[in-house]
Amino acid sequence: MSQTYFDLALIALLLLACAFDLSKRRIPNRLLAIGLVGALVLHLMSGPPPVLLTVYLAGFGVGLLMFLPLYLLGGMAAGDVKLMATVGAFTGPALAFEISLATYVAGGILACLIVLCKRRTRAAAANVGALLRPLLLRMGGVPLAPGAPAPKSVGGMPYAVAITAGALLVLCLRHT
């Protein structure tokens, strides 16, 4: 089966996820389940069953593992992690890794734009300092007292937009 079918299905899924994330600030599990089933069907039609292990499941795992630490640290919602895992199920492990890296860059750019548009630069800089201070003190050998409360967020971000931007960039570069 042509890679074009995989790419078109993935792009459709990502655009729908963006629409939900922008309007409702969540990505429905039903949409992700449909994406996973779609990727599964495409992989089954494209090659022998071992493809499910080497591409589908391995890509899912890479996508999941690339974003899971951010979720566990409270920097990302579960829907974003599940969306990236679904992207990996479509693309396989190598492209899932590349898309994750591109998404980190897109997410950083998007976060900076949001902070600038909301005029929250000072608060964002203070939050970064509060997050980095304990790390720098530990690296310097200073024992830490019990943690202070986490700084207040300067705003959430529809991360499906960053995932879509990262995926589109990698897919476009692959086709050029």
C-alpha positions in Angstrom: 0.0 0.0 0.0 1.3 3.4 -0.9 2.7 5.7 1.8 0.4 8.4 0.5 -2.6 6.6 2.1 -0.9 6.6 5.5 0.1 10.3 5.2 -3.4 11.4 4.1 -5.1 9.5 6.9 -2.6 10.9 9.5 -3.1 14.4 8.3 -6.9 14.1 8.5 -6.5 12.8 12.0 -4.2 15.6 13.0 -6.4 18.3 11.6 -9.4 16.9 13.5 -7.4 16.7 16.7 -6.3 20.4 16.2 -10.0 21.4 15.7 -11.0 19.7 18.9 -8.0 21.0 20.8 -8.5 24.6 19.7 -12.3 24.6 20.3 -12.7 22.3 23.4 -9.1 22.2 24.7 -9.2 18.4 24.7 -8.6 15.6 22.2 -11.4 12.9 22.3 -10.4 9.3 23.0 -12.8 8.2 20.3 -10.9 10.2 17.7 -7.6 8.6 18.9 -9.2 5.1 18.9 -10.4 5.6 15.3 -6.9 6.7 14.3 -5.4 3.6 15.9 -7.8 1.3 14.2 -7.2 3.2 10.9 -3.5 2.8 11.2 -3.9 -0.9 12.1 -6.0 -1.5 9.0 -3.6 0.3 6.8 -0.7 -1.7 8.1 -2.5 -5.0 7.8 -3.3 -4.1 4.2 0.3 -3.0 3.4 2.3 -6.0 4.4 2.8 -9.2 6.4 1.7 -9.4 10.1 5.2 -8.8 11.5 4.8 -5.2 10.3 2.5 -4.8 13.3 5.3 -5.3 15.7 8.1 -3.5 13.8 6.1 -0.5 12.6 2.7 -0.1 14.3 3.5 -1.1 17.9 7.1 0.1 17.9 6.0 3.5 16.5 3.2 3.7 19.1 5.8 2.9 21.8 8.3 5.5 20.6 5.6 8.2 20.4 4.3 7.3 23.8 7.8 7.3 25.4 8.8 10.6 23.8 6.0 12.5 25.5 5.2 10.5 28.6 7.9 12.2 30.8 6.4 15.6 30.0 3.0 14.3 31.1 4.4 12.8 34.3 6.0 16.2 35.1 2.7 18.0 34.6 3.8 19.8 31.4 1.4 18.1 29.0 -2.1 16.6 28.9 -2.7 12.9 28.5 -4.5 13.5 25.2 -1.4 15.0 23.7 0.6 12.0 24.7 -2.0 9.6 23.2 -2.0 11.7 20.0 1.7 11.4 19.6 1.5 7.6 20.3 -1.1 7.4 17.5 1.1 9.4 15.2 3.8 6.8 15.9 1.4 4.0 15.1 1.0 5.5 11.6 4.6 6.4 10.9 6.7 3.8 12.7 9.5 4.3 15.2 12.0 6.3 13.2 9.6 8.9 11.9 7.8 9.0 15.3 11.2 10.0 16.9 11.8 12.7 14.2 8.3 14.0 14.5 8.6 14.2 18.3 11.8 16.3 18.0 10.2 18.5 15.4 7.1 18.8 17.7 9.3 19.9 20.6 10.7 22.8 18.4 7.2 23.7 17.2 5.9 23.6 20.7 8.6 25.9 21.9 7.9 28.4 19.2 4.2 28.2 19.8 4.7 28.6 23.6 6.9 31.7 23.0 4.2 33.2 20.7 1.5 32.6 23.2 3.5 34.2 26.0 4.3 37.2 23.8 0.7 37.6 22.6 -0.6 37.4 26.2 2.2 39.8 27.4 3.3 37.4 30.1 7.0 37.4 29.4 8.0 38.3 32.9 5.8 35.7 34.5 7.1 33.1 32.0 10.7 34.0 32.8 10.0 33.7 36.5 8.4 30.3 36.0 11.4 29.1 34.0 13.7 30.4 36.8 11.6 28.6 39.5 11.8 25.4 37.5 15.5 25.6 36.9 16.6 26.9 40.3 16.3 23.5 42.1 18.1 21.7 39.3 21.0 24.2 39.3 21.3 24.1 43.1 21.3 20.2 43.1 24.0 20.3 40.4 26.0 22.6 42.7 25.7 20.1 45.6 23.3 22.2 47.7 20.8 20.1 49.5 17.2 21.1 48.8 14.6 21.9 51.4 11.0 20.7 50.8 9.8 22.1 47.5 8.0 25.3 47.2 4.6 25.3 45.4 4.8 25.2 41.6 4.5 28.6 40.0 1.2 29.5 38.4 1.1 28.7 34.7 1.1 31.6 32.2 -1.5 29.7 30.1 -2.2 26.4 28.5 -1.4 25.5 24.9 -3.3 23.4 22.4 -0.4 21.0 21.8 -2.2 19.2 19.0 -1.2 22.3 16.9 2.5 21.7 17.7 2.2 17.9 17.0 0.5 18.7 13.7 3.2 21.2 12.7 6.0 18.8 13.6 4.4 16.0 11.7 3.7 18.1 8.6 7.2 19.4 8.6 8.7 15.9 8.8 6.3 14.5 6.2 7.0 17.3 3.8 10.7 16.9 4.2 10.4 13.2 3.5 8.5 13.9 0.2 11.0 16.5 -1.1 
